[in-house]
């Protein structure tokens, strides 16, 4: 597993030392409600399975996001092959919202997908009531690619999800500005 760096963040393989942070941040319903596969309540066993590479996230590349300045675990990011192609996602604990960390982590992850994994396009989804995630994707250059109902385990029902498509060309064009 590789380690990715950006200006303020390190994206690295999940470690057992991340479990406590994962449990606290994903145990917050305000975080879990914005993700499709995360249950609520979120337990230590869920985090242990994730770190061990088991459970619904066993395939793909998943990273812990840590702050460079102090090594604090702040969230996660990942890439996974899905029915519609390569999908990426990211999440942060609520204390780290609104600081540009999501955009920074997502941008580094996307760069990795295009440069190292040689993807031509990738996609991500955001639930209709989480417009901040939609803004992150738009900043990267992603374009709306349809909407559909998608399961949200934390909420226990399907939620309207907007799919965003990001091509290598659109990402590079956005980075140039």
C-alpha positions, 0 to 999 in steps of 0.5 A: 500500500502506498502513502500519498502526501499533500500540503497538509495531509498524509493518506496512508494504509489504515492502522490499528492505532486509527481504530479509536479515531475511526470509531469516534468519527464514524460513530457520529451520525452526522458523518455516518449519514453521508456515507452509503456503507457505514452502519449506525451505530458504528462499533469498534468491531466494525473499525477492526474489520475495516483495518484488517481489510475485511467487511464491505470495504475489503476490495479497493484502496482505502486510506486513513487521512492524517494531519501532517502537523501532528499525525492526528487521524482526521478521516478516510478516503478510498477508491473502489471498482463498482458497477459504474466504474472506479468510484472514489469517496472521502469522509472527515470527522466533524471537527475537521469540516470546513477547513479544506481537508476534504478537497485536499484529500480528494484531490490527492486521491484523484491524482493517484487514480489518474496518474498511478492507476491510469484511470481515464474517469472516476465517479463519486456520489453525494446524498442530496442533503449533503451539498458540501460534498457536492461542492468538493466534487465540483471544485475538482471538476466533476460534472453531474452524471445523473441521480438515483436512489442509493442505500444508506445503512446509517439511515436504514433506507435509500436516499437520493444520490447525485452521481458525479463524473470526473474525467482526467481532462476535466480534472487537469483543466480545473487544476490549471486554473 
